[in-house]
Structures are given as structure tokens and as C-alpha cells.
Amino acid sequence: MHRVPTRLRALASIALVACTLGIAACQPTAPVPVLKAPTTAKATCTTTSTRSIVVAESIVNSTRRLLAAAKADGLKLCGGGYRDAASQIAVRKANCGPTTYDIYEKPASQCSPPTAKPGTSQHEKGLAIDFESCSTRTTTCYKWLAKHAATYGFKNLPAEPWHWSTTGY
């Protein structure tokens, strides 16, 4: 019978203990593109003056104008804009699954709802807003945005009626 040398058995045991205790990685991890956090600013929601949408400073004025125009038309809008990398990872876990593959490699289209991989989301750049009242294309929110958002530099991601960004992604 062939025996594994004592030294190799000892190294394997150490690796197993380190993995179990979380001292060492137990599975390969995908590299996460590191995005520099944008300078952000707030645009006050039209639903209430105590809530706001955080976006990149570069689009805060157009966001404010969009919200003001919606309010003038009687539409109350609010939603989520900028999210940091940790928040994007949490969204991927919730929408795509908990494994390393789910978070970093699974195509966005295989998530429910579709969700960008960490490091690729327009939310991480502060250039996207998920509007709360736009769950379908039949909502007043979606219809208003479809008619007016381009005036303020926003485009819709076709797979997500609630998701509007400067790129459409």
C-alpha cells in the first residue's frame, strides 16, 4: 500500500483547518473590478422631502430637473440610485444566488430580476436610478418616464421598466 508522506499529510491537514476556520480561501474567487466611488449628491424625491435619490454629481442637476418636471405633472417619484460595491454584491446574492459563480460570473440575464455583475453596474457609477413606482410598463411612472426621461438624459433598460440610466444599461 502506498502511503502519502507525513509532510504532505500535515500540509493537507493544515490547509483543511485553515479553510474550515476561514483563514484561507476554500474556493476560487473571481476578481472584482474595483470602481472608484463617484462623487455623489442628492436629489430630493417628490414623494416626501425627507427622502432623496443619491446619484453621481455629474447627473444630479438633470435628475433634479426630471423630478421637478414629474412633480409639476402630478407624479410622485423616488427610488434608489448610487450603490457601493458591497451593496451590488448583496443585490447579486439576492437576485442571482449565493455562490461565487452566481455573484461574479452568472450572466445577468439568468438572474431574477436581471442584475449586473459587481463592477459593471451603472448604479456603482451613480448613473442609474431604479424608480419605485415603475414595476411594469403599464404604470403611470413608466409611461411618464418613457415620454420625458430622454429630455433629461435618461434611457430605459428594456428588461427592467424601473431601471433608468444615462446609458440604458
N, C-alpha and C positions, 0 to 999 in steps of 0.2 A: 504494500500500500504506500502511495506517495503522500508524504506529509508536507504541508506548507511550512517553510522555515519559520522559526519562532519570531524573528524580527518582522516578517511580513504580517503574521497573525497579530502581533502587537500593534503595528501601524493601522491595520484594518480595524481593530478594536477601538483605537483612539479616534479614528475618523468616524466610526459609528456613534461613539459617545458625543463627539463634537457636533455631529449633525443632529442628534436627538436633543441636545441641550440648546441648540440654536446658535452655537458658537461658530459653526461653519455652514455654508450653504449646502442643502441636501439635493437640490436640483438645479439645473442650469437656469439662469435668469436672463431675460432679454434686456439688452441695453435700452435705457430710456433716454430719448433725445432731451437734452436739457435746454429749455427755452428761458431766455432772460425774461423775468417778470416785467410786464409793461408798466409804465406809469399810468395809474388809473385815476378816474374821477367819477363822481356820482351824478346821476340824472334822477330827479325826483319822480316817482311814479304818479300816475294820475288817479290811482285808486285811493291813496291816502298820502298825506305829506310826511308821514313817519317812515315810509319805505322808499327805497331807491334802487336803481339798477347801476351796478358798477361796470364800467366799460373802460377801454383804453382812452387816455386823454385825447388822442387824435380823433376820436369819433364822438366825444361827449357832447359837443355843440350840436351836431346833426341829430344825435339821439334826443337831446332836449327839445329840438325843434319838432321832431317826429312826435314826441309825447305831447307837446303843446298843441299841435295840429289835431291829434286824436282827441284830446280833451275838448278842443273847440267844436269838434263834431259829435261830442257827447259820448265818446268811447273811453272807458277806463282801462288803462294798460299798466302792467307791471310784469316782472319776470326776472330771470337770472341771467347775468352777463358773465363777467370775468370769473374764472375758477382757476385755482392753482393746480399744480401737478398732482398733489395728493388728492384733491377733490376729483380730478379727472380719473385717477386710478379707482377711487371709490365708486364713481359712476359706472366705469367699465365692469367692476366686480358685480355691481347690482344688475346691470343690463346684459352682461356677456358671460359671467361665471367667475369663479374664484381662482382658477388655476393660472399659472404663469402664461400658458398658451392663450387662455381666454383674455387675459388683460393686455398682453403685449403683441400677440400675433394673429388672433382670430380676426377675419375680415369684419369690418364694421357692419356690413350687411347681414351677418349671421347673428347679430345681437338684437335684442328686442327691448326698446326700440334701437335702431342703428346708432352706434356710438363710436366716435373717433378714438383711435389708439392714443395713449398718452404721448404727448409731444407733438401731436398733429392736429389737435382741436383748435378751432378758431376761438373757443372760449378761453383757452390758455393764453391767447394773444390779446384778449379783451375785445375782440372784433365780432362777437356773436351774442345774440340775445335769444333766450327761449321764453317766449311770451306765454303767460299762464292761461289765458283765455282762448288759445288758438289750437285746441286739440284736434280739430278737424277742419276741412276746407269749407264747411258749411257755417262756421261760426262768424259772428259779426267781426270779431277781431281779425280773422284771416282775410275775410273779404275786404276789410278796410286796408289792411297792410298790402294785400295784393294790388290794390288800386293806387296806394300812395307811397309805399315804402321806398320805391326806387328813387323818388324825388329826394330822399334823404340819404341815399347811398346804400340802401339795404336790399338784399336779394334773398329769396327763399330757397332753402334746401328742399327739393321736391319730395323727398321721402318723409319729411317732417314739417307739417303745417305750422308748428310752433317755432321753428328754428329759422332765424333771420340773421344774416351776417353781411359783411362788406364784400364777400366773395361768392356767396351762395353755397358755401361748404360748411 
